[in-house]
């Protein structure tokens, strides 16, 4: 029997109450069956109730999705780590879409590949470690195109280019249906969010839209994480820069304190040992100041054990004085290096000052030598010598004159000043020759010492003549007399070809006292003219004719006395005299005038040491 409209009113009211109370779908379906027999009116009521139910279901689902998005937005404002938020997003996607698994893949900025970052619901490790090139698989398509893609049959969908390794991982996880949407930041695709099922499923537009909303939230998480990492890196950089600035400031302050200690040392002309000790304390290191020739000028061991050696040049302008060497167990930092550089500058100032002081002192000593030679007031000279600490009255001194044409004048004078300073004497210049007044008891020994030392210092044979000694007031008074004799001796030695040797005036005999200036060429010519033939004869025949001539004149031309001197028979002496006459061409060498000349020549031969 058909149900009338009036009879249908009761069940319809019941259905409406059920819809208002959100009753279960089974109860509503039973009530709708009662309305189905109410004719056209009942059918319209059933249709209306069904639409209302669908609207209510959709509204509930939207409310549920909205709540999920709200919770996701809350996660974005929390201080939770980025991976935790991403894990919550894939869990919500899996729950809201009712899918078996969900995961997020990100783009590798170096290669463009997509790699898994977070997964939920996956069964195999292979799928969790998937890495896919652009254009392959759902992820490659979504990331390359920036558009969503859904498939109900992943492995057999012709739209998808499969990577064998990725397809194998998907099959191992039994995945059949996949939907993916892009994650973008600033218009650039940075990854993709996926929902997957292990059965055939068609994802509708509402589900794709929900997945896209979650992907947008995930993109914000990724971008925030990257920004946070960038901020952290920038903060770390700022902290490092701050630390460098503090270290730089501290090094500058240390260098400033070192400067306050070092500069006064240069102003008051501190000793080099004090300087080295101060630098060793500042750097806690072993400090050595080395001259350009390798001589150690100052050394301070410090307290630090041995280690790497650091050297810095000690120079002023283009001139280098040596190096400042530092050794300690630890490497010098920037501040220590700055202190070392300032210490090297201070060392240069000290050496410059010391050199200037030494130059002034040498100028005063040279002026004293000049005044001694020219015969200034001995009393005044004595006071100057006492003030300079030279020419001690209780020690004998000799005057030595040195000459060498092969050495520049300034070089010879500098070497003479160095030698005089080393032996406690003084040096200067007079008439173009180096003059030394040195402590010595024997003038010959003094001359040979000066000649040898200056020859070694200059690299050329230096000849020296000496006279003396004198002590006390006699030294101050008699230098004007000793100097000419010493100069004459030096010139005579040079004229005789004895360059590089030294001798006293007395060692040259009467010729040394008589001859003022002798040219080397004239001496050689005189010897050759007078006895050259006799020297050649002795050399060719191994005869002692020159020795016989020398003994003959030494014994006042007395043949018997000559024979006794030579240890031969007197007839042998007569025979040798006759042979000398024959070699020389006449007996003029035995005459009064010829004999004097011959004896002078023999004296030259004695000074020359033979020929």
C-alpha positions as CSV (number, residue, x, y, z in Angstrom):
1,X,0.0,0.0,0.0
2,X,1.4,3.4,-1.0
3,X,2.4,5.9,1.6
4,X,0.5,9.2,1.5
5,X,2.1,12.7,1.9
6,X,0.7,13.0,5.4
7,X,2.0,9.6,6.3
8,X,5.5,10.6,5.0
9,X,5.7,13.7,7.1
10,X,6.7,11.9,10.3
11,X,9.7,10.0,8.8
12,X,10.9,13.1,7.0
13,X,10.9,15.0,10.3
14,X,12.8,12.2,11.8
15,X,15.4,12.3,9.0
16,X,15.9,16.0,9.4
17,X,16.4,15.6,13.1
18,X,19.0,12.9,12.4
19,X,20.8,15.1,9.9
20,X,20.8,18.0,12.5
21,X,22.2,15.6,15.1
22,X,24.8,14.2,12.7
23,X,23.4,10.7,13.2
24,X,25.3,7.7,11.7
25,X,24.7,7.1,8.1
26,X,23.1,3.7,8.7
27,X,20.3,5.2,10.7
28,X,19.7,7.9,8.1
29,X,19.6,5.3,5.4
30,X,16.9,3.3,7.2
31,X,14.8,6.4,7.6
32,X,15.2,7.3,3.9
33,X,13.8,3.8,3.0
34,X,10.5,4.8,4.6
35,X,10.4,7.9,2.5
36,X,11.1,6.1,-0.7
37,X,7.5,4.8,-1.0
38,X,6.0,8.3,-0.6
39,X,5.7,8.9,-4.3
40,X,7.2,11.9,-6.0
41,X,7.1,13.9,-2.8
42,X,9.0,11.2,-1.0
43,X,11.6,10.9,-3.8
44,X,12.2,14.7,-3.7
45,X,12.6,14.4,0.1
46,X,15.0,11.6,-0.3
47,X,17.0,13.5,-2.8
48,X,17.1,16.6,-0.6
49,X,18.1,14.6,2.4
50,X,20.9,13.0,0.4
51,X,22.3,16.4,-0.8
52,X,22.1,17.7,2.8
53,X,24.0,14.6,4.0
54,X,26.7,15.1,1.3
55,X,27.0,18.8,2.2
56,X,27.3,17.9,5.9
57,X,29.9,15.2,5.1
58,X,31.9,17.7,2.9
59,X,31.6,20.4,5.6
60,X,32.9,17.9,8.2
61,X,35.7,16.9,6.0
62,X,36.7,20.5,5.2
63,X,36.6,21.3,8.9
64,X,38.8,18.3,9.5
65,X,41.2,19.4,6.8
66,X,41.1,23.0,8.1
67,X,42.0,21.8,11.5
68,X,44.9,19.9,10.1
69,X,46.1,22.9,8.2
70,X,45.7,25.1,11.3
71,X,47.8,22.6,13.3
72,X,50.4,22.6,10.5
73,X,50.5,26.4,10.6
74,X,51.0,26.3,14.3
75,X,53.9,24.0,13.7
76,X,55.4,26.6,11.4
77,X,55.4,29.2,14.2
78,X,56.9,26.7,16.7
79,X,60.6,26.3,17.5
80,X,60.5,22.6,16.6
81,X,63.3,21.4,14.3
82,X,62.4,21.5,10.6
83,X,62.6,17.7,10.1
84,X,60.0,17.2,12.9
85,X,57.6,19.6,11.3
86,X,58.0,17.9,7.9
87,X,57.4,14.5,9.6
88,X,54.2,15.9,11.1
89,X,53.1,17.2,7.6
90,X,53.6,13.8,5.9
91,X,51.8,12.1,8.8
92,X,48.8,14.5,8.4
93,X,48.8,14.0,4.6
94,X,48.7,10.3,5.2
95,X,45.9,10.6,7.7
96,X,43.8,13.2,5.8
97,X,44.0,11.4,2.5
98,X,43.7,7.9,4.0
99,X,46.7,6.7,2.0
100,X,49.3,4.0,2.9
101,X,52.4,6.2,2.7
102,X,53.5,9.8,2.2
103,X,56.9,11.4,1.7
104,X,58.7,14.6,0.8
105,X,61.5,14.7,-1.7
106,X,63.8,17.8,-2.1
107,X,65.9,19.1,-5.0
108,X,69.7,18.8,-4.7
109,X,70.8,22.3,-5.7
110,X,74.1,20.9,-7.1
111,X,72.8,18.1,-9.4
112,X,69.0,18.9,-9.7
113,X,68.2,15.3,-8.6
114,X,65.3,14.7,-6.2
115,X,66.2,12.8,-3.0
116,X,64.0,11.6,-0.1
117,X,64.0,13.8,2.9
118,X,61.1,12.5,5.1
119,X,58.9,9.4,4.7
120,X,55.9,8.0,6.6
121,X,54.4,4.5,6.0
122,X,57.1,3.2,3.7
123,X,58.2,-0.5,4.2
124,X,61.5,-0.7,2.5
125,X,64.8,1.2,3.0
126,X,65.3,1.3,-0.8
127,X,62.3,3.6,-1.2
128,X,63.5,5.8,1.7
129,X,66.9,6.2,-0.1
130,X,65.6,6.9,-3.6
131,X,67.4,9.5,-5.7
132,X,65.8,10.4,-9.0
133,X,67.0,12.5,-12.0
134,X,64.8,15.3,-13.3
135,X,62.1,14.1,-15.7
136,X,61.9,10.6,-14.3
137,X,59.1,9.2,-12.2
138,X,56.3,11.2,-10.6
139,X,58.7,13.3,-8.6
140,X,60.9,14.1,-11.6
141,X,57.9,15.2,-13.6
142,X,56.5,17.3,-10.8
143,X,59.8,19.0,-10.0
144,X,60.7,19.6,-13.7
145,X,57.3,21.0,-14.7
146,X,56.1,22.5,-11.4
147,X,52.6,20.8,-11.9
148,X,50.9,18.1,-9.9
149,X,50.7,14.6,-11.2
150,X,48.5,11.6,-10.0
151,X,48.5,8.1,-11.3
152,X,46.4,5.1,-10.3
153,X,49.0,2.6,-11.8
154,X,52.5,4.0,-11.4
155,X,54.4,1.2,-13.1
156,X,52.2,1.0,-16.2
157,X,51.4,4.7,-16.7
158,X,52.7,5.7,-20.2
159,X,53.1,9.4,-19.1
160,X,55.8,8.4,-16.7
161,X,59.5,7.9,-17.6
162,X,60.8,5.2,-15.3
163,X,64.3,5.0,-13.7
164,X,64.9,1.2,-13.3
165,X,66.3,1.6,-9.8
166,X,63.5,3.8,-8.7
167,X,60.8,1.5,-10.3
168,X,62.4,-1.4,-8.5
169,X,62.2,0.4,-5.2
170,X,58.6,1.4,-5.8
171,X,57.6,-2.2,-6.7
172,X,59.5,-3.6,-3.6
173,X,57.3,-1.3,-1.5
174,X,54.1,-2.6,-3.3
175,X,53.2,1.0,-4.3
176,X,50.5,1.2,-7.0
177,X,49.0,4.7,-6.9
178,X,50.9,7.9,-6.4
179,X,50.0,11.6,-6.3
180,X,52.6,14.3,-6.2
181,X,52.4,18.1,-5.9
182,X,55.3,20.7,-6.2
183,X,56.8,22.6,-3.2
184,X,57.8,26.1,-4.3
185,X,59.6,28.9,-2.7
186,X,60.0,32.3,-4.4
187,X,58.8,30.8,-7.7
188,X,61.3,28.0,-7.7
189,X,60.5,24.3,-7.2
190,X,62.4,23.1,-4.2
191,X,60.8,19.7,-3.8
192,X,57.6,17.6,-3.9
193,X,55.0,16.1,-1.5
194,X,53.7,12.7,-2.3
195,X,50.7,10.5,-1.3
196,X,50.9,6.8,-2.2
197,X,48.6,3.7,-1.9
198,X,49.3,0.0,-2.4
199,X,46.1,-0.4,-4.4
200,X,44.6,1.3,-7.4
201,X,43.2,4.7,-6.5
202,X,42.1,7.7,-8.3
203,X,43.0,10.9,-6.4
204,X,40.3,13.6,-6.9
205,X,40.8,17.3,-7.2
206,X,39.9,18.0,-3.6
207,X,42.6,15.5,-2.4
208,X,45.1,17.1,-4.8
209,X,44.2,20.5,-3.5
210,X,44.6,19.3,0.1
211,X,48.0,17.8,-0.8
212,X,49.0,21.1,-2.4
213,X,48.1,23.1,0.7
214,X,50.2,20.8,2.8
215,X,53.0,21.1,0.2
216,X,52.9,24.9,0.6
217,X,53.3,24.5,4.3
218,X,56.2,22.1,3.8
219,X,57.8,24.6,1.4
220,X,57.6,27.2,4.1
221,X,59.3,24.9,6.6
222,X,62.1,24.1,4.1
223,X,62.6,27.8,3.3
224,X,62.5,28.8,6.9
225,X,65.1,26.0,7.7
226,X,67.3,27.3,5.0
227,X,66.9,30.9,6.1
228,X,67.6,29.8,9.7
229,X,70.8,27.9,8.5
230,X,71.8,31.1,6.6
231,X,71.2,33.2,9.7
232,X,73.1,30.8,11.8
233,X,76.0,30.8,9.3
234,X,75.9,34.6,9.2
235,X,75.8,34.7,13.0
236,X,78.7,32.3,13.2
237,X,80.5,34.5,10.7
238,X,79.8,37.6,12.8
239,X,80.9,35.9,15.9
240,X,84.1,34.8,14.2
241,X,84.6,38.3,12.8
242,X,84.1,39.6,16.3
243,X,86.6,37.2,17.7
244,X,89.1,38.2,15.0
245,X,88.5,41.9,15.8
246,X,89.0,41.2,19.5
247,X,92.2,39.3,18.8
248,X,93.4,42.1,16.4
249,X,92.6,44.7,19.1
250,X,94.5,42.6,21.7
251,X,97.5,42.2,19.3
252,X,97.5,45.9,18.7
253,X,97.4,46.6,22.4
254,X,100.3,44.1,22.9
255,X,102.2,45.8,20.1
256,X,101.5,49.2,21.7
257,X,102.8,48.0,25.0
258,X,105.9,46.5,23.3
259,X,106.4,49.8,21.5
260,X,106.3,51.7,24.8
261,X,109.1,49.4,26.1
262,X,111.2,49.4,22.9
263,X,111.2,53.0,21.8
264,X,112.8,54.4,25.0
265,X,115.6,51.9,24.5
266,X,116.4,53.5,21.1
267,X,116.2,57.0,22.6
268,X,118.5,56.3,25.5
269,X,120.9,54.1,23.3
270,X,120.5,51.0,25.4
271,X,122.9,48.2,25.0
272,X,122.2,45.4,22.5
273,X,122.2,42.7,25.3
274,X,119.5,44.7,27.2
275,X,117.6,45.0,24.0
276,X,117.7,41.2,23.2
277,X,116.7,40.4,26.8
278,X,113.7,42.7,26.6
279,X,112.5,41.2,23.3
280,X,113.0,37.7,24.7
281,X,110.7,38.7,27.6
282,X,108.1,40.2,25.3
283,X,107.9,37.1,23.0
284,X,108.9,34.4,25.6
285,X,111.5,33.2,23.1
286,X,115.2,32.8,22.4
287,X,116.3,36.0,20.7
288,X,119.6,36.5,18.7
289,X,120.7,39.6,16.9
290,X,123.0,38.7,14.1
291,X,125.2,41.1,12.0
292,X,125.3,41.0,8.3
293,X,128.7,39.1,8.4
294,X,127.2,36.4,10.7
295,X,128.6,37.7,13.9
296,X,126.4,37.4,16.9
297,X,125.8,40.9,18.3
298,X,123.5,39.9,21.2
299,X,121.9,36.7,22.5
300,X,119.1,36.2,25.1
301,X,118.0,32.6,25.7
302,X,114.6,33.3,27.2
303,X,112.5,30.7,28.9
304,X,110.8,29.0,25.9
305,X,112.4,25.7,24.7
306,X,113.6,25.3,21.2
307,X,111.2,25.2,18.2
308,X,110.7,26.8,14.8
309,X,112.9,29.7,14.0
310,X,111.6,33.0,12.6
311,X,113.9,35.7,11.2
312,X,113.2,39.3,10.2
313,X,115.6,41.6,8.5
314,X,117.1,44.5,10.5
315,X,117.3,47.3,8.0
316,X,116.9,51.1,7.7
317,X,116.0,52.2,4.2
318,X,117.9,50.3,1.6
319,X,120.7,49.3,4.1
320,X,120.5,45.9,5.9
321,X,122.4,45.5,9.2
322,X,121.6,41.8,9.8
323,X,118.7,39.8,11.1
324,X,116.7,39.4,14.3
325,X,116.2,35.7,15.0
326,X,113.5,34.3,17.3
327,X,113.0,30.7,18.3
328,X,110.3,29.3,20.6
329,X,108.1,26.2,20.9
330,X,105.0,27.8,19.5
331,X,104.5,29.6,16.2
332,X,104.3,33.4,16.3
333,X,100.8,34.8,15.9
334,X,99.9,38.1,14.2
335,X,100.5,40.1,17.3
336,X,103.9,38.5,18.0
337,X,104.9,39.1,14.4
338,X,104.0,42.8,14.7
339,X,106.1,43.0,17.9
340,X,109.0,41.3,16.1
341,X,108.8,43.8,13.3
342,X,108.9,46.7,15.7
343,X,111.8,45.1,17.6
344,X,113.7,44.8,14.3
345,X,113.1,48.5,13.7
346,X,114.4,49.3,17.2
347,X,117.4,47.2,16.5
348,X,118.1,49.1,13.3
349,X,117.9,52.4,15.3
350,X,120.2,51.1,17.9
351,X,122.8,49.9,15.3
352,X,122.5,53.1,13.4
353,X,123.0,55.1,16.6
354,X,125.9,52.9,17.6
355,X,127.5,53.2,14.2
356,X,127.2,57.0,14.3
357,X,128.6,57.0,17.8
358,X,131.5,54.8,16.7
359,X,132.0,57.1,13.7
360,X,132.2,60.2,15.9
361,X,134.6,58.4,18.3
362,X,136.8,57.4,15.4
363,X,136.8,60.9,14.0
364,X,138.0,62.1,17.4
365,X,140.7,59.4,17.5
366,X,141.8,60.3,13.9
367,X,141.9,64.0,14.9
368,X,144.1,63.0,17.9
369,X,146.5,61.1,15.5
370,X,146.7,64.1,13.2
371,X,147.5,66.4,16.1
372,X,150.1,63.9,17.5
373,X,151.9,63.8,14.1
374,X,151.8,67.6,13.7
375,X,153.2,68.2,17.2
376,X,150.3,69.8,19.1
377,X,150.7,70.7,22.8
378,X,151.5,67.5,24.7
379,X,149.5,68.6,27.7
380,X,146.4,69.2,25.6
381,X,147.0,65.9,23.8
382,X,147.3,64.1,27.2
383,X,144.0,65.4,28.4
384,X,142.3,64.4,25.1
385,X,143.8,60.9,25.2
386,X,142.7,60.4,28.8
387,X,139.2,61.6,28.0
388,X,139.1,59.1,25.1
389,X,140.6,56.3,27.1
390,X,143.6,55.7,24.9
391,X,147.4,55.9,25.0
392,X,147.8,54.6,28.5
393,X,150.9,56.1,30.1
394,X,152.1,52.8,31.6
395,X,152.3,51.0,28.2
396,X,154.8,51.5,25.4
397,X,153.5,52.5,22.0
398,X,154.9,52.3,18.5
399,X,154.0,54.4,15.4
400,X,153.1,52.4,12.4
401,X,152.6,53.8,8.9
402,X,150.7,51.5,6.4
403,X,150.5,52.0,2.6
404,X,148.9,50.1,-0.3
405,X,148.2,51.6,-3.7
406,X,145.9,48.8,-4.7
407,X,143.3,49.5,-2.0
408,X,141.0,52.6,-1.9
409,X,142.1,55.1,0.7
410,X,138.8,54.9,2.7
411,X,138.9,51.1,2.8
412,X,142.5,51.1,4.1
413,X,141.7,53.7,6.8
414,X,138.6,51.8,7.9
415,X,140.5,48.6,8.2
416,X,143.3,50.4,10.1
417,X,140.7,51.9,12.5
418,X,139.2,48.5,13.1
419,X,142.6,47.0,13.8
420,X,143.6,49.8,16.1
421,X,140.3,49.5,18.1
422,X,140.8,45.8,18.4
423,X,144.4,46.1,19.8
424,X,143.7,49.2,22.0
425,X,145.4,51.8,19.8
426,X,144.3,54.7,17.6
427,X,144.4,55.2,13.9
428,X,144.2,58.2,11.5
429,X,145.6,59.6,8.3
430,X,148.5,61.9,7.4
431,X,149.9,62.8,4.0
432,X,147.7,60.1,2.4
433,X,149.0,57.3,4.5
434,X,147.3,55.4,7.3
435,X,149.0,56.1,10.7
436,X,148.5,53.9,13.7
437,X,149.7,54.3,17.3
438,X,149.5,50.9,18.9
439,X,150.6,49.3,22.1
440,X,153.8,47.4,21.4
441,X,157.3,47.1,22.8
442,X,158.9,46.1,19.5
443,X,158.4,48.2,16.4
444,X,159.3,45.4,14.0
445,X,156.8,43.0,15.5
446,X,154.2,45.8,15.4
447,X,154.8,46.6,11.8
448,X,154.6,42.9,10.7
449,X,151.4,42.4,12.7
450,X,149.8,45.5,11.1
451,X,150.9,44.5,7.6
452,X,149.5,41.0,8.0
453,X,146.2,42.0,9.6
454,X,145.5,44.8,7.0
455,X,146.5,42.5,4.1
456,X,144.0,39.9,5.4
457,X,141.3,42.6,5.9
458,X,141.7,44.3,2.5
459,X,142.7,41.3,0.3
460,X,145.7,43.3,-1.0
461,X,149.3,43.4,0.2
462,X,149.7,46.2,2.7
463,X,153.2,47.4,3.5
464,X,154.0,48.8,7.0
465,X,156.9,50.6,8.5
466,X,157.3,51.3,12.3
467,X,159.4,53.2,14.8
468,X,159.4,53.5,18.5
469,X,158.6,52.5,21.2
470,X,157.7,55.4,23.5
471,X,155.8,55.5,26.8
472,X,153.9,58.2,28.8
473,X,154.8,61.7,27.9
474,X,157.5,60.5,25.5
475,X,154.8,59.0,23.3
476,X,152.8,62.3,23.2
477,X,156.0,64.3,22.5
478,X,158.0,62.1,20.1
479,X,155.3,61.1,17.6
480,X,156.4,63.9,15.2
481,X,159.8,62.3,15.1
482,X,158.7,58.7,14.9
483,X,156.2,59.2,12.2
484,X,158.6,60.4,9.4
485,X,160.9,57.4,10.1
486,X,158.1,54.9,10.0
487,X,156.7,56.5,6.8
488,X,160.2,56.4,5.2
489,X,160.5,52.7,6.2
490,X,157.2,51.8,4.6
491,X,158.0,53.6,1.3
492,X,161.4,52.0,1.2
493,X,160.0,48.5,1.7
494,X,157.5,49.2,-1.2
495,X,160.4,50.5,-3.4
496,X,162.4,47.4,-2.7
497,X,159.5,45.2,-3.8
498,X,158.7,44.0,-0.3
499,X,155.0,44.8,-0.6
500,X,152.8,43.1,2.1
501,X,155.7,43.0,4.6
502,X,156.5,45.1,7.7
503,X,159.7,46.2,9.3
504,X,161.1,48.7,11.8
505,X,163.4,51.5,10.7
506,X,166.4,49.9,12.6
507,X,165.9,46.7,10.7
508,X,166.7,48.5,7.4
509,X,170.2,49.5,8.5
510,X,171.9,52.7,7.3
511,X,170.0,52.8,4.1
512,X,166.8,53.0,6.0
513,X,168.1,56.1,7.8
514,X,169.6,57.8,4.7
515,X,167.2,57.2,1.9
516,X,164.1,59.3,1.9
517,X,162.4,58.4,-1.4
518,X,163.5,55.6,-3.7
519,X,161.8,54.6,-6.8
520,X,161.5,50.8,-7.3
521,X,162.7,51.1,-11.0
522,X,165.8,53.0,-10.0
523,X,166.8,50.4,-7.4
524,X,166.4,47.6,-9.9
525,X,168.4,49.4,-12.6
526,X,171.2,50.2,-10.1
527,X,171.5,46.5,-9.1
528,X,171.5,45.3,-12.7
529,X,174.1,47.8,-13.7
530,X,176.5,47.1,-10.9
531,X,176.2,43.4,-10.0
532,X,173.6,42.0,-12.4
533,X,176.2,40.1,-14.4
534,X,177.7,38.7,-11.2
535,X,174.2,37.6,-10.0
536,X,173.6,35.8,-13.3
537,X,177.0,34.1,-13.2
538,X,176.4,32.8,-9.7
539,X,172.9,31.5,-10.7
540,X,174.3,29.8,-13.9
541,X,177.4,28.3,-12.4
542,X,176.3,27.8,-8.7
543,X,179.3,29.9,-7.5
544,X,179.5,32.2,-4.4
545,X,181.1,35.2,-6.1
546,X,178.5,37.7,-4.6
547,X,178.9,36.2,-1.2
548,X,182.7,36.6,-1.5
549,X,182.3,40.2,-2.6
550,X,180.1,40.9,0.4
551,X,182.7,39.3,2.9
552,X,185.5,41.1,1.1
553,X,184.0,44.5,1.9
554,X,182.9,43.4,5.3
555,X,186.6,42.8,6.2
556,X,187.9,46.1,4.8
557,X,189.1,44.4,1.6
558,X,191.4,42.1,3.5
559,X,191.8,38.8,1.6
560,X,193.2,36.7,4.5
561,X,190.4,37.9,6.8
562,X,187.9,37.2,4.0
563,X,189.3,33.6,3.6
564,X,188.9,33.0,7.3
565,X,185.3,34.3,7.2
566,X,184.5,32.0,4.2
567,X,186.4,29.0,5.5
568,X,188.6,28.7,2.4
569,X,192.3,29.1,1.5
570,X,193.4,32.7,0.8
571,X,194.4,31.7,-2.8
572,X,190.8,30.7,-3.4
573,X,189.8,34.3,-2.4
574,X,192.3,35.7,-4.8
575,X,191.0,33.5,-7.6
576,X,187.4,34.5,-6.9
577,X,188.4,38.2,-6.9
578,X,190.0,37.7,-10.3
579,X,186.9,35.9,-11.5
580,X,184.7,38.8,-10.3
581,X,187.0,41.2,-12.3
582,X,186.5,39.1,-15.4
583,X,182.8,38.8,-15.0
584,X,182.3,42.6,-14.3
585,X,184.8,43.5,-17.1
586,X,187.3,45.5,-14.8
587,X,188.4,45.9,-11.2
588,X,186.6,49.3,-10.8
589,X,184.3,47.7,-8.2
590,X,187.4,47.6,-5.9
591,X,188.3,51.3,-6.3
592,X,187.4,54.0,-3.7
593,X,184.5,55.4,-5.7
594,X,183.4,52.0,-7.2
595,X,183.6,50.3,-3.9
596,X,181.2,52.7,-2.2
597,X,178.6,52.2,-5.0
598,X,179.1,48.5,-4.8
599,X,178.6,48.4,-1.1
600,X,175.3,50.4,-1.5
601,X,174.1,47.9,-4.0
602,X,175.0,45.1,-1.7
603,X,173.0,46.8,1.0
604,X,170.0,46.9,-1.3
605,X,170.4,43.2,-2.0
606,X,170.4,42.6,1.8
607,X,167.2,44.5,2.1
608,X,165.7,42.6,-0.7
609,X,166.7,39.3,0.8
610,X,168.8,38.4,-2.2
611,X,167.7,38.1,-5.8
